[in-house]
Amino acid sequence: MLRFDTLIIGSGLAGLSLALKLADRQKVAVITKKSLLDGASAWAQGGIAAVLSPDDSLEKHVQDTFVAGAGLCDPNTTRFVVERGAEAINWLISQGVPFTRDEGSDSGYHLTREGGHSHRRIIHATDATGRAVQETIATRASTHPNITLLEQHIAIDLITCKKMRIEGNCCYGAYALNSLSGEVVTIAAENTVLATGGAGKVYLYTTNPDTATGDGIAMGWRAGCRVSNMEFIQFHPTCLYHPHAKSFLISEAVRGEGGILKLPDGTRFMPWHDERAELAPRDVVARAIDFEMKKRGLDCVYLDISHQPLEFLQEHFPTIYSRCLALGIDISKQPIPVVPAVHFTCGGIVTDLHGRTDLKGLYAIGETACTGLHGANRLASNSLLECLVFAEAASRDILNNTPRKMPELPRWDESQVTDADETVVISHNWDELRRFMWDYVGIVRTTKRLQRAQHRIKLLHEEIDEFYSNFHVSADLLELRNLVQTADLIVQSALSRHESRGLHFSKDYPEMLPEAVPTVLCPPGYLAA
């Protein structure tokens, strides 16, 4: 039995930022499935959106977020986040994050522009912002005496009143599997925080790392939390198309700095689809690329930035330049083959402005949460901003909490299970799930495709539940269990939305309804709780 004041599940920007903000006054544990830098935060290229220039304004950032979110952004949440943008950036600077400088600008830092933004407001560290931020934060967290880092640990389930069969609606910690030893540890905590990121691996093609398996969303749902807006899965328009490049993202900033999308014959096509052309929001650009590929039977389209000088490309996009060059693509002389791929989960566990969920003592922050900021489509570079703002908000709430009396927690019981005889079932089910989600629940949807996916998910659910009940847990089994649960929530949400809005486009309901209403799913027994 391990005991902490706060348990944080996930080591991305949201989780580690929160740990640092709590650690001077609390004993904090951070559990992460692999190592500290294996999450999606470290993969973020573009940067962090914030109003840092006198030419910009909070109102313009709010408006850009509203437009991208297709009318579904929560006004209070959006203003709450945007108003705290500069403060969040200043905190990162104080931690030592090496953002790209520009002494000629008012802020002293280079600000770039991305799709959907009316101004240059993206502060960045060349084209590897996420890694620069994560390495800085991880170094500080790993040396703080009050932070215990449990790497190679995967959370199994939250320990709740429901699981303990006692009255109440509280969370008291979690069970976690030590992937190296196979031991399940019981972690007790007055506050538990879900910060596990998104669910990109539920699809066949994604820009996300292998860790993005919807763990926090699935655990929160099983514990009794509401889930919202899961139908809004963001496809990044420009993922590198190459047989030897695994999910390599071509940053939005390439289009922000003049990159042009072209057909194989060199024809520019985005102006046919939207007057904002390459700088339209991601949902618009991804659908345009998908349309052109299907119409013409293309494997990919091309993103051309070769009109910019070599020195400019090497200075602004060193990671992209070197990665493409290693694959035989000189972006200073030739266009980059690109395709859309799943990038971000806009929905998640319902939270308030403090990061609180429906269970006392349980918080959700970052991509795991649905705060209402992103609406039906996330504006570029608002994701890391959301992580920072809600890490701060949750830390204030946690530190202001009155200490709770903790019950004695039950140890993990595996007396009724045995070793699995055929783990090949897990890999087969994982592959089947990701393929039919890509085919049936993709950029363009129909009710019939969604129903086909729902039928297959039901069968997989039954197989996995039987496997989970009879055999010792493994990391692969836990991730598959969470993926199938998350896929089910995505399909349920998509079937319940009878319109096309933002990232959800249905051929059966191509029009957008006059009123924007979030999709909220309630778990079994929610009203009773």
C-alpha positions as a printed NumPy array, in Angstrom:
array([[  0.   ,   0.   ,   0.   ],
       [  1.373,   3.371,  -1.059],
       [ -0.07 ,   6.601,   0.367],
       [  0.168,  10.14 ,  -0.997],
       [ -1.686,  13.412,  -0.684],
       [ -2.245,  13.528,  -4.451],
       [ -1.922,  10.815,  -7.07 ],
       [ -1.48 ,  12.016, -10.662],
       [ -2.045,   9.445, -13.399],
       [ -0.102,  10.62 , -16.454],
       [  3.159,  12.487, -16.995],
       [  2.375,  14.913, -19.82 ],
       [  2.424,  18.679, -19.483],
       [ -0.811,  18.759, -17.479],
       [  0.276,  16.093, -14.988],
       [  3.855,  17.243, -14.416],
       [  2.868,  20.918, -14.187],
       [  0.311,  20.049, -11.523],
       [  2.857,  17.943,  -9.636],
       [  5.301,  20.851,  -9.489],
       [  2.599,  23.273,  -8.347],
       [  1.581,  20.951,  -5.482],
       [  4.905,  19.52 ,  -4.402],
       [  6.065,  22.319,  -2.105],
       [  3.101,  21.566,   0.168],
       [  2.163,  17.949,  -0.577],
       [  3.52 ,  14.465,  -1.103],
       [  2.74 ,  13.73 ,  -4.759],
       [  2.98 ,  10.569,  -6.866],
       [  3.067,  10.586, -10.664],
       [  2.511,   7.271, -12.397],
       [  3.28 ,   6.88 , -16.068],
       [  2.95 ,   3.872, -18.36 ],
       [  6.443,   4.155, -19.78 ],
       [  8.966,   6.929, -19.186],
       [  8.306,  10.597, -18.428],
       [  8.779,  11.756, -22.02 ],
       [  6.727,   9.093, -23.81 ],
       [  3.432,  11.002, -23.851],
       [  1.861,  13.199, -26.534],
       [  3.003,  16.481, -24.943],
       [  6.606,  15.792, -25.919],
       [  5.514,  15.23 , -29.534],
       [  3.863,  18.649, -29.903],
       [  5.668,  20.656, -32.582],
       [  3.797,  23.918, -33.108],
       [  3.664,  25.72 , -29.79 ],
       [  1.344,  27.362, -27.277],
       [ -1.272,  29.968, -28.146],
       [ -1.408,  33.065, -25.94 ],
       [ -1.922,  36.808, -26.355],
       [  1.612,  38.167, -25.994],
       [  1.663,  40.985, -28.569],
       [  0.087,  44.477, -28.33 ],
       [ -1.259,  43.934, -31.865],
       [ -3.338,  41.034, -30.551],
       [ -6.142,  40.953, -27.973],
       [ -7.868,  38.511, -25.633],
       [-11.124,  39.136, -27.481],
       [ -9.572,  38.085, -30.801],
       [ -8.171,  34.872, -29.304],
       [-11.571,  34.107, -27.784],
       [-13.288,  34.782, -31.114],
       [-10.843,  32.596, -33.058],
       [-11.482,  29.766, -30.564],
       [-15.256,  30.187, -30.951],
       [-15.055,  30.108, -34.754],
       [-12.863,  26.99 , -34.811],
       [-15.135,  25.301, -32.241],
       [-18.175,  25.664, -34.545],
       [-20.348,  27.37 , -31.942],
       [-19.914,  24.699, -29.269],
       [-17.158,  26.262, -27.115],
       [-18.249,  27.084, -23.587],
       [-17.97 ,  30.911, -23.289],
       [-16.97 ,  30.916, -19.605],
       [-14.302,  28.264, -20.074],
       [-12.901,  29.904, -23.196],
       [-12.467,  33.28 , -21.498],
       [-11.113,  31.601, -18.371],
       [ -8.361,  29.896, -20.388],
       [ -7.512,  32.748, -22.766],
       [ -7.273,  35.31 , -19.963],
       [ -4.678,  33.138, -18.196],
       [ -2.538,  32.502, -21.27 ],
       [  0.23 ,  35.031, -20.632],
       [  0.474,  33.943, -16.979],
       [  0.89 ,  30.32 , -18.067],
       [  3.647,  31.219, -20.543],
       [  5.47 ,  33.31 , -17.944],
       [  5.419,  30.342, -15.569],
       [  7.064,  28.151, -18.208],
       [  9.672,  30.819, -18.885],
       [ 10.388,  30.969, -15.14 ],
       [ 10.93 ,  27.194, -15.212],
       [ 13.587,  27.66 , -17.9  ],
       [ 11.79 ,  26.632, -21.109],
       [ 13.968,  27.856, -24.052],
       [ 11.377,  29.476, -26.32 ],
       [ 12.664,  30.846, -29.635],
       [ 13.759,  34.47 , -29.201],
       [ 13.123,  37.458, -31.449],
       [ 14.675,  40.579, -29.981],
       [ 12.899,  42.732, -32.561],
       [  9.425,  41.793, -31.286],
       [  7.549,  43.423, -28.418],
       [  7.466,  40.203, -26.423],
       [ 11.101,  39.334, -27.068],
       [ 10.006,  35.977, -28.487],
       [  9.204,  34.794, -31.989],
       [  5.468,  34.31 , -32.467],
       [  4.199,  32.237, -35.371],
       [  0.708,  31.853, -36.829],
       [ -1.32 ,  28.706, -37.386],
       [ -4.605,  27.759, -39.041],
       [ -7.668,  29.431, -37.533],
       [ -5.696,  32.199, -35.815],
       [ -6.197,  35.807, -36.898],
       [ -2.835,  36.899, -35.447],
       [  0.653,  35.64 , -34.702],
       [  0.309,  34.364, -31.148],
       [  2.014,  30.954, -31.073],
       [  5.098,  31.005, -28.859],
       [  7.365,  28.067, -29.653],
       [ 10.786,  26.445, -29.346],
       [ 11.627,  26.083, -33.076],
       [  9.436,  23.147, -34.231],
       [  9.901,  20.964, -31.145],
       [  8.041,  22.951, -28.483],
       [  6.558,  19.97 , -26.693],
       [  9.902,  18.272, -26.193],
       [ 11.565,  21.487, -24.974],
       [  8.765,  22.087, -22.482],
       [  8.562,  18.484, -21.296],
       [ 12.299,  18.05 , -20.847],
       [ 12.44 ,  21.211, -18.75 ],
       [  9.451,  20.267, -16.587],
       [ 10.487,  16.613, -16.261],
       [ 13.952,  17.59 , -15.037],
       [ 12.439,  19.722, -12.305],
       [  9.877,  17.088, -11.313],
       [ 12.433,  14.272, -11.177],
       [ 14.617,  16.21 ,  -8.74 ],
       [ 11.865,  17.457,  -6.393],
       [ 12.013,  15.642,  -3.027],
       [  8.219,  15.568,  -2.621],
       [  7.475,  14.01 ,  -6.027],
       [  7.602,  10.234,  -6.395],
       [  7.797,   9.138, -10.029],
       [  6.496,   5.651, -10.743],
       [  7.525,   4.876, -14.307],
       [  6.455,   1.652, -16.069],
       [  3.211,   1.669, -14.073],
       [ -0.195,   1.542, -15.764],
       [ -3.363,   2.408, -13.844],
       [ -5.958,  -0.355, -13.828],
       [ -8.983,   1.256, -12.181],
       [ -9.905,   3.958,  -9.713],
       [-10.75 ,   2.957,  -6.132],
       [-14.191,   4.403,  -5.465],
       [-17.053,   4.005,  -3.025],
       [-18.822,   1.965,  -5.708],
       [-15.859,  -0.398,  -6.057],
       [-15.603,  -0.705,  -2.254],
       [-19.399,  -1.219,  -1.981],
       [-19.867,   1.575,   0.533],
       [-22.134,   4.622,   0.514],
       [-20.872,   7.774,  -1.169],
       [-19.523,   9.149,  -4.414],
       [-15.81 ,   9.515,  -3.754],
       [-12.461,   8.444,  -5.189],
       [ -9.672,   7.292,  -2.877],
       [ -6.849,   6.364,  -5.249],
       [ -6.159,   3.685,  -7.834],
       [ -4.801,   0.239,  -8.542],
       [ -1.759,   0.188, -10.824],
       [  0.2  ,  -2.573, -12.534],
       [  3.98 ,  -2.504, -12.337],
       [  4.715,  -3.568, -15.909],
       [  8.216,  -4.785, -15.04 ],
       [  7.401,  -6.98 , -12.051],
       [  3.779,  -7.851, -12.851],
       [  2.78 ,  -6.759,  -9.332],
       [ -0.405,  -4.753,  -8.754],
       [  0.052,  -1.945,  -6.228],
       [ -2.677,  -0.153,  -4.275],
       [ -2.169,   3.623,  -4.167],
       [ -4.215,   5.609,  -1.663],
       [ -4.616,   9.368,  -2.128],
       [ -6.951,  12.104,  -0.916],
       [ -6.885,  13.549,  -4.434],
       [ -6.557,  11.59 ,  -7.667],
       [ -5.985,  13.283, -11.01 ],
       [ -6.592,  11.766, -14.448],
       [ -4.053,  13.299, -16.838],
       [ -3.509,  10.396, -19.23 ],
       [ -3.998,  12.271, -22.523],
       [ -6.208,  11.281, -25.439],
       [ -7.238,   8.197, -27.363],
       [ -5.582,   8.456, -30.785],
       [ -4.552,   4.788, -30.803],
       [ -8.2  ,   3.767, -31.139],
       [ -7.633,   4.565, -34.844],
       [ -5.328,   2.908, -37.344],
       [ -3.505,   6.102, -38.353],
       [ -2.632,   8.679, -35.729],
       [  0.003,  11.26 , -34.895],
       [ -0.217,  10.168, -31.243],
       [  2.32 ,   8.021, -29.393],
       [  1.487,   4.409, -28.492],
       [  0.532,   5.516, -24.963],
       [ -2.611,   7.383, -26.171],
       [ -5.127,   4.634, -25.401],
       [ -7.919,   6.583, -23.669],
       [ -7.049,   5.215, -20.221],
       [ -8.258,   8.174, -18.146],
       [-11.493,   8.569, -20.085],
       [-12.328,   4.866, -19.754],
       [-11.397,   4.717, -16.05 ],
       [-13.415,   7.851, -15.289],
       [-16.446,   6.45 , -17.118],
       [-16.23 ,   3.119, -15.279],
       [-15.97 ,   5.028, -11.987],
       [-19.21 ,   6.915, -12.68 ],
       [-18.156,  10.158, -14.397],
       [-20.057,  11.781, -17.238],
       [-18.327,  12.015, -20.613],
       [-18.94 ,  14.741, -23.182],
       [-18.346,  15.459, -26.902],
       [-16.508,  12.235, -27.709],
       [-17.658,  12.338, -31.355],
       [-15.276,  15.23 , -32.022],
       [-12.04 ,  13.462, -32.952],
       [ -9.614,  15.87 , -34.577],
       [ -7.77 ,  14.667, -37.65 ],
       [ -4.587,  16.639, -38.226],
       [ -4.531,  17.507, -41.936],
       [ -0.825,  16.96 , -42.514],
       [  0.829,  13.78 , -41.32 ],
       [  3.912,  12.732, -43.319],
       [  3.028,  10.032, -45.854],
       [  6.01 ,   7.706, -46.1  ],
       [  6.374,   3.936, -45.515],
       [  9.266,   4.465, -43.09 ],
       [  7.809,   7.396, -41.145],
       [  5.677,   6.34 , -38.174],
       [  3.06 ,   9.001, -37.451],
       [  5.358,  11.955, -38.068],
       [  3.467,  15.235, -37.893],
       [  4.085,  18.146, -40.257],
       [  3.341,  21.119, -38.03 ],
       [  0.461,  23.517, -38.624],
       [  3.108,  26.242, -38.547],
       [  4.395,  25.112, -41.981],
       [  1.115,  26.348, -43.454],
       [  1.256,  29.358, -41.144],
       [  4.578,  30.327, -42.727],
       [  3.291,  30.025, -46.285],
       [  3.053,  26.304, -47.042],
       [  0.673,  25.503, -49.933],
       [ -1.374,  22.305, -50.301],
       [ -1.266,  20.872, -53.831],
       [ -2.489,  17.96 , -55.89 ],
       [  0.132,  15.677, -57.492],
       [  0.074,  17.825, -60.675],
       [  0.94 ,  20.933, -58.642],
       [ -2.564,  22.45 , -58.592],
       [ -3.484,  24.318, -55.41 ],
       [ -6.885,  23.145, -54.129],
       [ -7.672,  24.708, -50.727],
       [ -9.185,  27.937, -52.168],
       [-11.869,  25.726, -53.783],
       [-12.979,  24.611, -50.322],
       [-12.615,  27.675, -48.084],
       [-11.733,  31.341, -48.528],
       [ -9.141,  31.006, -45.734],
       [ -7.394,  28.351, -47.864],
       [ -4.46 ,  26.694, -46.026],
       [ -5.149,  28.776, -42.902],
       [ -8.66 ,  27.407, -42.407],
       [ -9.254,  25.429, -39.167],
       [ -8.103,  21.826, -39.056],
       [-11.5  ,  20.21 , -39.591],
       [-11.992,  22.163, -42.821],
       [ -8.528,  21.371, -44.172],
       [ -8.7  ,  17.677, -43.208],
       [-12.086,  17.239, -44.919],
       [-10.823,  19.043, -48.034],
       [ -7.808,  16.734, -48.278],
       [-10.004,  13.672, -47.638],
       [-12.419,  14.849, -50.366],
       [ -9.674,  15.368, -52.95 ],
       [ -8.002,  12.035, -52.154],
       [-11.255,  10.066, -52.466],
       [-12.439,  11.945, -55.558],
       [ -9.171,  11.391, -57.426],
       [ -8.075,   8.054, -55.919],
       [ -4.93 ,   9.586, -54.393],
       [ -2.704,   8.082, -51.729],
       [ -1.738,  11.539, -50.497],
       [ -1.562,  15.247, -51.342],
       [  1.47 ,  17.541, -51.115],
       [  2.469,  20.415, -48.857],
       [  4.89 ,  22.783, -50.567],
       [  7.082,  25.174, -48.572],
       [ 10.002,  25.058, -51.045],
       [  9.553,  28.736, -51.992],
       [ 11.01 ,  29.696, -48.611],
       [ 14.823,  30.048, -48.382],
       [ 16.814,  27.074, -47.098],
       [ 18.088,  29.115, -44.139],
       [ 14.514,  29.99 , -43.143],
       [ 13.447,  26.345, -43.203],
       [ 16.469,  25.173, -41.21 ],
       [ 15.904,  27.906, -38.619],
       [ 12.131,  27.533, -38.197],
       [ 11.627,  23.824, -38.909],
       [ 14.881,  22.025, -38.059],
       [ 13.147,  18.845, -36.852],
       [ 10.87 ,  18.587, -39.889],
       [ 13.698,  19.483, -42.282],
       [ 16.111,  16.88 , -40.932],
       [ 13.476,  14.132, -40.576],
       [ 12.241,  14.599, -44.149],
       [ 15.813,  14.798, -45.486],
       [ 16.647,  11.502, -43.779],
       [ 13.751,   9.977, -45.738],
       [ 14.959,  11.439, -49.028],
       [ 12.673,  14.495, -49.097],
       [ 14.418,  17.865, -49.38 ],
       [ 11.653,  20.275, -48.363],
       [ 13.64 ,  23.227, -49.719],
       [ 13.329,  21.731, -53.223],
       [ 10.291,  19.46 , -53.262],
       [  6.83 ,  19.214, -51.644],
       [  6.058,  16.983, -48.663],
       [  3.605,  14.072, -49.168],
       [  0.916,  14.336, -46.478],
       [ -2.328,  12.665, -45.35 ],
       [ -4.761,  13.359, -42.478],
       [ -4.358,  11.324, -39.289],
       [ -6.086,  11.287, -35.899],
       [ -4.493,  13.915, -33.701],
       [ -6.615,  15.037, -30.737],
       [ -9.583,  13.958, -28.624],
       [-11.743,  17.062, -28.095],
       [-14.157,  15.314, -25.732],
       [-13.512,  13.576, -22.446],
       [-14.454,  13.498, -18.76 ],
       [-16.776,  16.37 , -17.837],
       [-15.056,  18.855, -15.508],
       [-15.65 ,  22.304, -14.054],
       [-13.288,  25.292, -13.999],
       [-11.309,  23.699, -11.148],
       [-10.759,  20.418, -13.008],
       [-13.22 ,  18.639, -10.698],
       [-15.205,  15.639, -12.003],
       [-18.476,  14.128, -10.757],
       [-16.624,  12.215,  -7.998],
       [-15.325,  13.926,  -4.889],
       [-11.54 ,  13.744,  -4.793],
       [-11.219,  13.021,  -8.525],
       [ -9.933,  15.564, -11.056],
       [ -9.279,  15.391, -14.802],
       [ -7.015,  17.777, -16.715],
       [ -5.46 ,  18.   , -20.166],
       [ -6.724,  15.986, -23.127],
       [ -8.472,  13.516, -20.803],
       [-10.938,  16.212, -19.742],
       [-13.756,  17.956, -21.556],
       [-13.688,  21.495, -20.194],
       [-15.743,  23.006, -23.009],
       [-12.787,  24.96 , -24.434],
       [-12.478,  23.116, -27.745],
       [-16.127,  22.751, -28.673],
       [-16.563,  20.833, -31.928],
       [-12.98 ,  21.421, -33.11 ],
       [ -9.818,  22.457, -31.27 ],
       [ -8.048,  25.616, -32.383],
       [ -4.367,  24.929, -33.102],
       [ -2.011,  25.283, -30.102],
       [ -4.799,  25.692, -27.552],
       [ -4.106,  22.196, -26.163],
       [ -0.891,  22.872, -24.25 ],
       [ -2.422,  26.142, -23.049],
       [ -5.38 ,  24.216, -21.62 ],
       [ -2.987,  21.824, -19.848],
       [ -1.197,  24.702, -18.127],
       [ -4.269,  26.695, -17.145],
       [ -6.116,  23.735, -15.646],
       [ -3.028,  22.417, -13.878],
       [ -2.93 ,  25.774, -12.083],
       [ -6.697,  25.77 , -11.425],
       [ -6.669,  22.21 , -10.055],
       [ -3.641,  22.918,  -7.863],
       [ -5.404,  25.86 ,  -6.201],
       [ -8.504,  23.785,  -5.53 ],
       [ -6.557,  20.808,  -4.185],
       [ -4.47 ,  22.953,  -1.86 ],
       [ -7.618,  24.626,  -0.522],
       [ -9.359,  21.317,   0.214],
       [-10.093,  20.279,   3.776],
       [ -8.277,  16.987,   4.459],
       [-10.548,  13.92 ,   4.163],
       [-10.632,  10.875,   6.392],
       [ -9.429,   7.957,   4.283],
       [-11.002,   4.494,   4.682],
       [ -8.914,   1.348,   4.658],
       [ -8.595,   0.353,   1.022],
       [ -8.97 ,  -3.245,  -0.185],
       [ -5.899,  -4.826,  -1.747],
       [ -6.022,  -6.056,  -5.334],
       [ -7.598,  -9.532,  -5.424],
       [ -6.284, -11.922,  -8.057],
       [ -7.083, -15.137,  -6.22 ],
       [ -9.656, -16.168,  -8.848],
       [ -7.574, -15.648, -12.005],
       [ -4.859, -17.57 , -13.862],
       [ -2.193, -16.828, -16.456],
       [ -3.546, -16.206, -19.94 ],
       [ -3.21 , -19.108, -22.335],
       [ -3.493, -17.204, -25.634],
       [ -2.462, -13.549, -25.597],
       [ -2.709, -13.495, -29.406],
       [ -6.409, -12.699, -28.85 ],
       [ -5.377,  -9.274, -27.525],
       [ -3.298,  -8.313, -30.556],
       [ -5.982,  -9.529, -32.978],
       [ -8.712,  -7.575, -31.214],
       [ -6.533,  -4.447, -31.043],
       [ -5.896,  -4.615, -34.788],
       [ -9.556,  -5.267, -35.633],
       [-10.743,  -2.355, -33.491],
       [ -8.35 ,   0.183, -34.994],
       [ -9.156,  -0.831, -38.559],
       [-12.94 ,  -0.664, -38.322],
       [-12.788,   2.605, -36.361],
       [-10.727,   4.074, -39.208],
       [-13.112,   2.733, -41.868],
       [-16.447,   3.412, -40.142],
       [-15.876,   6.302, -37.704],
       [-13.505,   8.502, -39.706],
       [-13.545,  12.004, -41.172],
       [-16.855,  11.417, -43.003],
       [-19.494,   9.241, -41.304],
       [-22.856,   7.63 , -41.989],
       [-25.367,   6.143, -39.573],
       [-24.95 ,   2.718, -41.18 ],
       [-21.155,   2.778, -40.743],
       [-21.523,   3.865, -37.118],
       [-23.982,   1.047, -36.425],
       [-21.581,  -1.466, -37.958],
       [-18.836,  -0.196, -35.668],
       [-21.156,  -0.353, -32.662],
       [-22.017,  -4.002, -33.395],
       [-18.342,  -4.976, -33.588],
       [-17.508,  -3.049, -30.432],
       [-20.201,  -4.964, -28.522],
       [-18.646,  -8.276, -29.537],
       [-15.139,  -7.105, -28.597],
       [-16.437,  -5.808, -25.251],
       [-17.792,  -9.258, -24.397],
       [-14.55 , -11.027, -25.356],
       [-12.361,  -8.593, -23.432],
       [-14.556,  -8.612, -20.309],
       [-14.347, -12.414, -20.225],
       [-10.556, -12.271, -20.687],
       [-10.207,  -9.6  , -17.978],
       [-12.312, -11.612, -15.517],
       [-10.366, -14.851, -15.885],
       [ -6.704, -13.96 , -16.383],
       [ -3.96 , -11.91 , -14.78 ],
       [ -3.912,  -8.366, -16.105],
       [ -1.202,  -7.19 , -18.489],
       [ -0.406,  -3.773, -19.929],
       [ -1.658,  -4.857, -23.374],
       [ -4.943,  -6.151, -21.959],
       [ -5.539,  -2.993, -19.918],
       [ -4.904,  -0.74 , -22.912],
       [ -7.197,  -2.805, -25.15 ],
       [ -9.924,  -2.736, -22.485],
       [ -9.67 ,   1.06 , -22.325],
       [ -9.537,   1.468, -26.102],
       [-12.708,  -0.546, -26.64 ],
       [-14.522,   1.431, -23.933],
       [-13.385,   4.717, -25.471],
       [-14.376,   3.565, -28.968],
       [-17.831,   2.748, -27.64 ],
       [-18.169,   6.269, -26.194],
       [-17.08 ,   7.817, -29.506],
       [-19.66 ,   5.827, -31.468],
       [-22.447,   6.428, -28.925],
       [-21.789,  10.163, -29.119],
       [-21.602,  10.174, -32.926],
       [-24.895,   8.296, -33.276],
       [-26.654,  10.728, -30.953],
       [-25.641,  13.849, -32.951],
       [-28.104,  14.363, -35.789],
       [-26.231,  17.159, -37.557],
       [-22.805,  17.953, -39.002],
       [-20.73 ,  20.26 , -36.835],
       [-17.006,  20.814, -36.6  ],
       [-15.135,  17.517, -36.641],
       [-18.304,  15.417, -36.869],
       [-19.518,  15.245, -40.465],
       [-22.441,  12.928, -41.263],
       [-23.677,  12.264, -44.789],
       [-27.093,  11.458, -43.294],
       [-27.275,  14.802, -41.459],
       [-25.163,  17.206, -43.553],
       [-26.704,  20.419, -42.161],
       [-25.769,  22.16 , -38.91 ],
       [-28.608,  22.687, -36.439],
       [-29.309,  26.272, -35.312],
       [-28.536,  25.517, -31.666],
       [-25.178,  24.12 , -30.524],
       [-25.661,  21.529, -27.78 ],
       [-22.924,  19.362, -26.257],
       [-23.262,  15.59 , -26.235],
       [-23.23 ,  14.356, -22.651],
       [-23.239,  10.628, -21.85 ],
       [-24.122,   9.452, -18.341],
       [-22.751,   6.11 , -17.093],
       [-25.072,   3.404, -15.726],
       [-26.33 ,   4.396, -12.289],
       [-25.22 ,   8.022, -12.669],
       [-28.549,   9.521, -11.534],
       [-28.639,   7.232,  -8.505],
       [-25.163,   8.39 ,  -7.521]])
